[in-house]
Amino acid sequence: MVSMPSRRLLVRLLLAVLAGALAALGLAPVGWWGVTLAVLLGLPALVSGGLSARQQGAVGWALGLGYFLHGLFWIMEPFQVDAARHGWMAPFALVFMAGGMALFWGAAFWGAARIGRSSAGRIWALVLLWALASFARAYLFTGFPWGALAQIWVDTDVALLLAWLGPHGLTLLTLAATLPTGMVLCGLATPHRRANMPHSLPVLALVLSVGAVTTLPPTVTMTDHVVRLVQPNAPQNEKWDPTRIPVFYERQLAYTAAAPRPDLIVWPETAIPWLLDDAGPALEEIAAAAAGAPVVLGVQRDERARYYNAMVYLDATGAVAGVYDKHHLVPFGEYIPFGDLAAQFGLHGFAAQEGAGYSAGPGPVQMPFGALGQGVPLICYEAVFPQDVGGAGGRADFLIQITNDAWFGQNSGPYQHLVQARMRAIEQGLPMIRAANTGISAMIDPLGRVSESIPLGQAGYLDAKLPAPLAPTLYARLGDMPILALLSLALAALWFRQLRKGGVVLH
C-alpha cells in the first residue's frame, strides 16, 4: 500500500485531536452527549482512505490525546495546592497522563487495521477492540477507567442499561450503534455492503433496550432512616493549616450537633487531622455532639509503622465499632509502586511503612452500620472501579463513599467523580451515601438519581432519607465477565471471517 503523504497525515492527526477534544464535551459537567455521538458517527471518515495500520493507530492515539487532554484537565488541580513548588509539573502531568491513556485507543485502532481486510471489517474490529481497550484501562496497571464513553449517558435513560450491561457493555453498545452507522452516513459503504452490513442492528438494540428499561422502571422506595451528610468545605491548601484546622473541625461538630437526631451522621475522608490512636479526645467530642447517633468519618491510622487511609464507624456510645482501610490506592498520589521492594535495596523513602504513603487494606468488604444494615465502604477513588464495588461479596443494603474532592478543585473533576458514583449505584441497584469535603455530597438512589445534595464549594449539612435497595441487578450478579467473553468470541469470529476472505492486513 502506498503510504499517505505526511502533510495529509498531519492534517488527519490534528483533526483527530480536535475531534477527541469535542467528544469529551459529553462528560460532566458539560454533558453534551450528542456531540460525542456526532464525533463517533463522523469517525469512519477520519480513518478511511488508505491508512496503514500504523497510521490508523496514530490517528486513534491522537483522538485519545484530545479526548483525555480535555476530559482529564482536572488532574492539574492537585499541583496548584502548592503552586510555587509544584505548579510547573501540572502541564507535564496532564500531557503524560493523556498520552498514556490515549495509547489504549491507539492500540485499538492499530489492531483494527491489522484485523480488518475491508472497510467494514476494520470498523467492526474497531468497535470490538475499542470496547476491549475500555476493559484494559479499567484493569491493567491498577486501572484507571475515568472518562469511559459510557459516562456520557448518566443524565439520560440510557444509563439504566448499566444495571444490565455494566459500563463496558454500555460502551460496547454505544460504539456498535455509532461507528457502523457512521460508515454508512459518511458514504463509505458500497451499495452491496449497505444492504448486507448489519449496521442498523445495534441501533435497534439500543432503542429497544432503552425502551424496555424505561417502560417498566423499578420502583424506588424510601426507608425510614435519615442520614446526615456533613460537608465542611476545607480547601486543600487550608485543610492541614494549624490555624484553620480548628475552624473546620468545629464546623463539623456544629453540624453534627444540630437537631433533630438523624440515624447516621457521615463526615468526609480524612475529616480529622489526628491519627486514630491519638484521636480519643476528638472521638469523645464527636460522640457527645452526635448525642447517641452513630457517626462515620474518615481518619488516618497507623499500625506497625504502616499508615492507612481509613473509614471508622462510631456506634451510639462513641466506641469504634468498625474500621475499613482503603485498598485501591492512587499510584504516586497515595503510594509509590513497588515501594516495599525499593526498601529492600535501601531506598527507604519510597516505602509506605517509612511514611512516604499509605499501605493498602485487604480489599472490598461489607461492614455493618447498625440499624441501617450492611454497607459497602468506599473511600474516594475506589468508587471509580465497578469491579471493586461489586467485589465485596453478598448483597449489601447500600454503598457509602467518603471523599476529599478538594484535590480536584472547583472545575470538572468533582462533577465527573459524582457521575461515577451515580453509575455504581445503577450498576448494583443500591443507594449511595456520599460525603465529600468540598462537595458534591449527595444521596443517590438505586437508579443513579441525586435525591438531595450540597453544592460544590459550600459548607453545610443535609438530612436525607436513605432509599431502599432494589433487587440484585444482572450486572451485580454477573459482573464484567459475560461482556469480556462476548468481546473475545466476537473478535475471534471476526478474525476467522477475515482470514476466510483472504487474510488479514499485516502492514
Order of alpha helices (4+ residues) and beta strands (2+ residues): alpha-alpha-alpha-alpha-alpha-alpha-alpha-alpha-alpha-beta-alpha-alpha-beta-alpha-beta-beta-beta-alpha-beta-beta-alpha-beta-alpha-beta-beta-beta-beta-alpha-alpha
